[in-house]
Structure formats: C-alpha cells, structure tokens
Amino acid sequence: MLTLNDHTSTAKRLARTVPSRTRLPLWLAAPVAALGGLLNALAFPGTGWWPLIFVGTPLILFSLIGRRVWGAFGVGVLAGFSFWGTHILWLTIYLGPVPWLALAGLEAIFFALGCVLIAFAWRFTDRAFPGAWGRLALTPVIIAGLWTLREYLTSNWPYGGFSWGRLAFSQSESPFGQVAAWVGVSGLSFLIAWVSALVIQVTREPASRRRMLRSSAPIGLIALMLSIPAFPIVETGTMRVAAVQGNADAGLFAEYTPGQILDDHVAATEPLYGEDVDLVVWPENASDINPLANSRSAATLDQVTARMGAPLITGTITSDGSGIYNSLLLWKNGEGAVDQYDKIHPVPFAEYIPDRDFWYPLAPDLFSLIPRDYAIGTRDNVFDINGVAAGLAICFDIVDDNLIRQMIAGGANVILAPTNNADFGRTDESVQQLAIARLRAIETGRSVVNTSTVGTSAIIAPDGSTIDQLPTFTPGAMIQEVPLSTTKTPAMIAGQTIEFAASGLGLAGLILAALSTRRKRDRDR
C-alpha cells in the first residue's frame, strides 16, 4: 500500500517528466493563430521578412495545443485565412474579391484540416511520450511531418493542387535557402516546421536547471541548418541567352488588337539585332497570333530569328483539333517550329474549368470569364537546343515538383521559365513566383531564365544569386552567359523520398501515439 509520502514522491517524479500543459483559452488562441498566419505571409516576398517564418509558424502550432476537433478546425481556419488572404491578395487586382475569397477560403479549410491532425498529435504525444526524449525528439518530428503531409496533399490535390505558400518558398533569399539543394523544397519545409515545434516544446518544459540546457535544442538545429554548405555545382559550359520582356498589355481584360503583343516583343528585340547569342527567349503568349496557323506571325518569327542568327523560344496558343494548348515553340529561321511543349499544369479555374458542367452553373458570371479550356499537355518538357537540353516551365509549372523532377530526369542543363504576369499588376505575385524560381535553381543546381511579359524577369544562377534582372513594366532585354550543368543535387537524386519519409513519420507517429495513449488509458481503468 502506498503511503502519503509515496504519493508525494510519485507526484514529484511526474512533475519532472511531464511538461506544463500550456493551453491557451480559445478566445486567445484565435488571435494568436491569426497573428501567426499574418506573420508567415509577411515572410514571403514582396515584404520578404523571411525570419518571421520562425515566429509565425510557432504561434500557429502553439495555438493548437489542447484543442479538440472543432476548436482546432476553427483556429486553423483563422490562421489559414489570415495567411492565404494576405499572401494571394494579388488575385483581387483584376478579378475582384470572389476568386480571392474562394481560393483563400478553400486553402484555409485544407490548412484547418491539417491543424486538426496537429492538435491530435499534441494531445496524444503528450500522453504517449511524457519523457524528455519523447517531448523534445519525437513530438517535434511528428508535428513537422504532419505539416509536410498537409503541404504535399494540397500541392497535388484537387486538380493538381496549389503549391503556392509552402514554408520553404519564404526562404529563397535567406541563409537557409541553400538547404533546398540537399533536401528539396519539402525537406526544407519540414525542417522549418521541426524548428518551430521544437521551440514550442522547449517553452513548455517545466522550470528547472535542465530547461536552460534543453532550450539549446532549437538553437542547435538552426545552427546545423546554417552550417550546411552550398552543394557544389560543376559548370559544364555556358549558353549566351537573350531574354526579352516586351512590356505588353497581355492581361485577361486588356484591350489590344491581335498581333499587338507580338509586335511589342519584336520591338523589344530589335535593339539586340547584331548581338551574338545562342538563344532568344520570349515570354508566355508573346506571339499572341499562332504562327503555326498564321503566315504573318510565322514570317515575323522568321525575320527575328534571321536577324538574331539564333533560334527563338516563344509562347503562343496552339490547337491540334482536339484541344487548345498553352504552348512554347522552338522556332528556327526557315524551318519554323522544330519542337513544341504544351503546358502540362494549366491552372484550374484560371486556364480551364475542371468538371465544367458541375462548376459553371454555380457561378456563371465568374466562369464565363474563362470561355475556353486549355487542355493538359502530354509532350515532354525538354527542348534540345543545338545540343543543350533546356527544361521548360510555363508560369505555374514552376511550382510543380513533379514537372521539375521530370525535366531534370530528362537531362535538362538549364531551366527556361516563360511567364505572363500582366493579370496581377504591380502586386507581389511576380516576385513570389520569382522566389519560387530562385529556390528551384538552388534545388536543381540549374540556372533559371525567368522571362515575363511585364516582369519580374530575371536570370538566376544555380546558387540562387541574380545574374541579371529587369525593372517591371518596362520593355527591355537581358543578354548573359548562362551557366549550364549536368550535376544532380541530392534533392534531385532523392526525388520524393524525403517528402514521403517526412510525411510518413508524421502520420505513423500520430497513429503510434494514439494507440499508445489508448493502451495506457485502458490499462489505467
């Protein structure tokens, strides 16, 4: 039989091994979560205060401790909408509040569902792994894995997903960006979430001398991430590229005569005539008249390639009789289009309406703005340009992990990313997209030529540095020796292994903690 002293001794031992149950009341958790979402949004370009990701993410995680299903869901919706509503505010510029509200709301719901899983993880791991090793080693990894799982799912589903807003994309110009070459975008998101969860666990530790020692754990993890060197990229040559920004009025509601966008890019290219280049790159839909179907447009491209003495890559809209495509053409003087890429990841509800018969009646006025549906391309996303393999990413393609891996597997030595950002005016959209392109350069070890109709156009080196950049909404061109490489980074070699492993750890850890908690509860009855 236990005496009173025995009971007291047991209580003291439990106090040393179980963290204080820091749980915010719901009225306080809600604004804390919303603040966390806002701070995370400010970590991304154009504000670009990247350290805030290590403040906003812990606040969101902290707000979920002790929450039950509906509480976690509600807090998650607030955090998610605070983030997404700020992060993609550029959607309202020409399209108004309805598409912004719909996308931000949908992403907030997905975010909230991920928050419910994280709330479960906080509850079950506290009970299943009460020791210091469990609190500081297991729980943060499980939380980070569940965050990564949510990012993976929403980046791929529904309709190909929406990969914008992942934690890693905030770090393209931070010291942590170089880690992407080793672990990829998903791996970097996992590490940021891991640090954030570890910070929370340290603050929840019982006050003691050991707390000071344990508080060094997140500092040590950050120091480890900072100590990882840039992955060495072997340059195998260069390609002299002329990237042109026509400053064309190419937005959805722009009023222009057919051929005007083409003429704008010809005019921006004319000052380059006589330059010695290997390739000319125009943006998405720079040839607004399909040269495969229009002799005037074809003659114009022949003239440009003849005067430049180099092949031209241009965006245009093509049709094969069975579908309409957002395409890139590799055009050579006298030969015409020698290769073609059709966008593999057209943007749902922007470039096409998936399941149109179902969605259109719900908002006919809105969806009538998208009168045609671009088909999903099936051609490979690599051009052979006189022996140089160029990976191709039209606009939204750059956020798709699978397409990036596909082009590297296809032997790409450089990435060309033509885009049209005219629909978003002078907002943060173009610099957010450029940040993603920059992180892709680091992740793949490839230069990225990001060419826009209005900006932001830039040439990024394999280490993420800027080789050249044009001011927005100004016609101009960049002529640079662009580094080529065949080096495969660890991130490209690993492929989705890191993402699946991190997500699997989170899900498996949650299940294990839930089962362990249930066994303990049954045993104590």
N, C-alpha and C positions, 0 to 999 in steps of 0.2 A: 504494500500500500504506500502511495506517495504521501509524504508529509508536506506541511506548508512550505518548509524550506526547499523541498524538492520541486514543488510547483514554481517557486520563485526562481530557482536556478534554471528550470526549463524555459521560463518566460524570458530570462535574460539571454539565453543562448539563441532563442528565436529572434529576439530583437537585434542580435548581432548579425544574423544571416539573412533576414528579410528586409528589403528596402522600405523606407517610409512610403505609404500609399498616397503619394501626391496626386490628388484628383481635383481638378478644377470643377466648381459648380457649373452647370450648363450655361447659366447667364453670363459667366466669364469665359467659358471655353469657346463660345460662339465668336465673340470679337477677337479673341486670341487667334483662332483659326483663320478668320477673315484677314487679320493683320499679316499672318504668315503667308497667305496667298498673295497679298499685295506686295510684300517684300520680295517674294520669289519672282513676281512679274517684273519688278524693278531691277532684278539681277540680270535680266536679258537686255540686249540692245533694243531700242536705241538708248535707254538710260545706261545700261551696261554696268551697273554697280554689282559686279559678279560676287563679291564677298557676301552679299545679302542672302545668297542661296543657303549659306551656313547659319543663317538666323531664321529665315522664313520656314525652312523645312523642319527644324527642331520645334518651332512653335506649333506647326500643324500636328506633328507627332505627339507633342505634349498635350494638346487639346483633346486627344482621343483616349487618353488613359482613363480607365474606369467607365467608359461609355458603353451602354448597351446598344442593341442594333439600331433602333430608331434615333437614339441620341447621336451615335457615331455617324449615321447617314446624314442627319441634319447638319451636324458640324462639318462633315465632309462636303456637303453641297455648298455651304457658305465659303469654305476655303477654296473649293474648286471654282466657284463662280467669281470670287474675288480675284483669283489668278487669271482664269481664262477671259473674264470680262475685260480685264486690263490688257492682257497680253495680245489679244486679237481685236482690239478696238478699231484697228485699221479697216476692218471689214465694213464699218459703217459709212466710210467716206462716200462711196458711190451707190452702195446697195441699201443703205439705210439700216435701221435697228433690227428688222425682223431676222435676216440671216445671221447677224451677230448674236442676237438673243437665242436663236435656235441652236447654233453651234456651241456657243459658250454654255448654254443650258445642258445640252447633251453631254458635253465633256465633263461638266460639273457632276452630272449623275454618275458617269463612269468613275470619276475621281472619288465620289462618295462611296461607291461600292467597294473600291479598294480600301477606303478608310475603315469600312466595316470589318474587313479582314484584319487590318492592322489593330483595330480595337480588340478583336478577339485574341490576337497574338499577345497584346499587352496583358490581358486578363489571364490567359492560360499559362503563359510563360512565367508570370509572377508566382503562380502556384506550383507549376511543374518543375521549375529550375530556381529554387529560392536561394541557392548558394551564390557566392560572389562570382564563381566561374560561369554559372548559368546566366546571371544578370548581366555581366559585362562581356561575355564571349558569345553565348548562344543567342540571347534575345535580340541584340542589335543586328546580328546577321539575318535572323528570321524577319525582322521588320524591314530591313533593306531588301531582302529577297522578295517580299510581298509588294513593295513599291515597284521593283523592277518587273515583276509579273504584271502589274497593272499597266505599266508603260508598254510592255510587249503586246498585251492584248489590244489596247486601244490604238497601237501603231499598226495593227494588222486587221482589225475588225471594228465596225462593219464596213463593207465595200472598200476594202483595202486599208481602212483605218486613217487616222490623222496623227502623224508622228510629231507634229509641232509641239513645243513646250516641254520636251524631256529635260530633266535636270542637267544633263551633260551639255546641252546646247547653250547653256548660260556661260560656259567656261571656255569658249573658243579662244579668247584673248587673255585668259588667266594663266598662272603658272601650272595649273592642273590640266590644262588642255593637252599637254604632251602625253599624258597618261593614256589618251584615246588610242594612240598607236599600239599600245601594249594590250589593252583590254577592250577596245572598241567603245562605241557610244553607250551601249547598255552597261558595260562594265564600269564606265565612269559614273553613270547614274547610280549604280549600285554602291560604289564607294562613297559618293556624296551622301546617300541615304544612310549608309553604315555609320559614317562620322556623326551625322545628325542624331541618330538613335543612341549612339554611344554617349553623346553629350547629355542627352536626357537621362540616361541611366546613371551617369555619374552624379547629376544633381539630385537624384532620388536616393542616393546612398545614405545610410544612417550616419549622423555626425560622429566622427571618430578620427583618430590619427591616421588610420588607413585610408580615409576618404581623400586626403591630400595626395597620397600616393596613387590611388586609383584614378584621380582626376587627370593624371598624366596620360591615360589611355587614349582619349581622342586626340590629344596633342601629338602623341607618338604616331598615331595613324596618319594625321595630317603631315607630319614630318616625313614619314615614309613615302607618302604620295609625292611630296615635293622633291624628295631625293631621287626619284626615278628619272633617269636621264632621257633625253630625246632619243628615239630609236634611230640608229644610223641608216640613212638612205643613200644608196650608191647611185650617182647620176650616170646614166648611160649615154647622154647626149643632150642636145637641145633642139627645139623647133622654134623658128622665128615666126611668131604669130602676130597678126594684126587683128585686134578685136575692136569692133565698131559699135558705137552707141548712137543711133540716129536721132534720138530725142523726138520720136514720133508720137503723135496723139493716137495711141493704139488702144485706148480703154474701151470697155464694153459699150459705153454710151457716147463715145466720141463720134463727132460728125465729120467724116472725111470722105473724099472721093476715092473710088477703087484705084489702087496704084500709088496713093499718096505716101503710105508707109514705105513702100519700095523706093520711091523717089527720095524720101528723107535719108534712107540708108545709102543710097547711091551718092547723094550729096555729101554725106559724112565720110565716104570712102574716097571721093575724088582727090582730096589733098594728099592721099597716100600713093597716088599713081607714080610709078617710078621707083618706089621703095622695094628693096629686095626682101621678100618674105616667102615663107614656105606654105602659109595657110592664112586665109581670111575667114573670120568668124563673125557672122551676124546673129542677132537675137532671134528668139521665138517669134514666128509670124512676121519676120522682117520683109519677106516677099508676100504681101497680102493678096497678090494675084498668083494663083498656082502656075508655075512655069511649065508644069507637065501638061497643062491644058490650054495655056495661053502663049501664043508665039511672041507677043510683045514682051512679056515678062521673061521668057526664055532668052530673047535677044539681048535684053538688058543684062542678064546674068552672064551671058557670053561676053559682052563688052567689058564688064567689070573684071572677070577672070582673065581676059586677054590683056587688059591694061595693067593688072596687078601681076600677071605672069605666075599666078598661083591658083590652086583650087579654092573654092568658096563653100563654106557650110552656112546654110540659111534655113530659117524656119518658114514653113508655109502650111497651108491646109490642103490636104490631098483627098482623093476619093478613088476607090477601086471598083465602084459599082455596088459593092455590098456594104460599105461603111465609109464614114468620113473620119479622117485621122488628123491629129496634130503632129506634124512631121518635121524632120530635118532631112535636107537633101545635101549630098556631097556633089557639087557641081564643078565640071571641068569644061574649059573652053573647047567648043567643037564636039564635045562628047555628051554634053548635057548631064543629067543626073546619073552618076555611076554607082550610087548607093543611097539607101533610104532607111531612116529609122522612124518608126511610128510610136508615139508616146505610149508607154506600157501602163503608166499610172495616171490616167486622166482624173481630174479632181471631181469626186462625186458631188452633185448638186451645184456644180460650177461649170464643168465642161460636159457633163451628161447627167441625166436624171435616172438613177438606177430604179428599176421597177416603176417606170414612169406611170403606168396605168393605176398603180396604187397611190403614189405620192401626189401626182398632178392635181387631182380633184381637191386635195386638202388645202392647196394654196395656188390656185390657177394664175392669179395675177403675178405672183412672185416667180413661179416656174416658167411662165411664158417668156421671161427674160432669157431663157435658155432654149431657143427654138430647135436646136439640133443637138444630137447626142454624139459626141466623139466616141468612136469605137476603141477598144483596148488593143494596142499594138501587139504583134506577135514576132516581129523581126528582132534580131539580136541588137544589142545596144553598143556595138563597137564598129567604128569605121577604120578601114585600112587606108591611111593617107600617105601614099608613097613610102610604105614600109613602116610607118609609125601607127601603132594601134591607139586610137582615141576612144575612150569611154564617153558615152553620151547621156546627158540627163537634162530633159526639158523641164524647167521650172520645178514643179512639185516632185519630180523624180528624185531630186537630190536628197529628199528626206526619207526615201525608201531604202532601208538596209539591204533588202534582198537584191534590188537593182544595182546597188553599189558593189555588192559581192559578186554579182553576175558579171559586171564589166571587168573587174579585176581578174576573175577566173578566165575571162575571155582574152586576157593578155594586155589590157589597157596600160599604156605608158604615160598617159595624161588624161585628165577629165575635162571635157568641154560641157559647160552648163548654160546654154542659151535660155533666156527667160524674158517674160514681158510683165513688168510691174506697174504698168500705167494705170491699172484699175485702183491702185492704192494710194495714189497721190504722193504727197510729201510726208508719209507716215513712217512708222518703224518697220513695216512689213519687209521692205527690201533689205534693210540692214540685218533683220532677223534671219532672212534667207541667206544673206552673205555669211553670217556667223555659222550657219549650218554647213555651208560650202567650205568654210575655213576649217571646221572640225573634220570634215570629210577628207580634206587634204592631209591633215595630220594622221587620221585613222588609216588611210590607204597608202600614205607615202607617195602621193601623186600631186603634181601641180594641178590647180583648178582654174580654168578660164571661165569666169562668170560674166556673161555678156547680156546686158539688159537693154530694152528699148529706151528706157529713161533713167536707168540706174537703180541700184548701185552696181556699176560694172567694175570689176577688179580682177587682177591676176594674182593668184595665191601660190606661194611656193610650198613644197612638200612639208616644210616645218611649220606652216601656218602663217608665215610672215607675208606681208604685202609687197609684191614686186611692183605693181602699178595699180592706180585707181583713178577713175574719172569722177568729176563732180556730177551730181544728179541734175536731171532736166537741162542738160547741155549737150549739144552734138559734139562728138569727138571720137578719138580712137587711141588705142594703146598698141604700141609695137614693141615687143620684148622677146628676148631669148628665153623661152620657157623650158625649164629643166624637165627631162624625161627620166623614167626609171622603170626597172623591172623588179625591184626589191619588193618582197612581200613582208608586210609588217606582221607581228604576232597576232594582231587583231584580225587580219585577213586570213591568216592560216587557221586560227581557231574557229572562224565563222560564227555560227550561232551557239557554239558550245558554251561560251561564257554566259550568254544570256539565259540559255536553258538551265545551266547549272545554278546560277543565282536564283532564278525563279523557282527552280525545283527545291533548292534549300529552304526558301521561304515557305513554300506550300507544305513540304514534308515536315518542316519544323513546327508549323502550326498544327498539323494533324497529330504529330507525336505529342506536342504539349497538351492538346485537347484530350487525347486518350489517357495520358499520364494523369492529368487532373481528374478525369472521371474515375480512374482506378483508385486514386487517393481518396476521393470523396466516398466511393463505395466501401473502401477499407475502414474509413473512419465512422461509418454508420453503425 
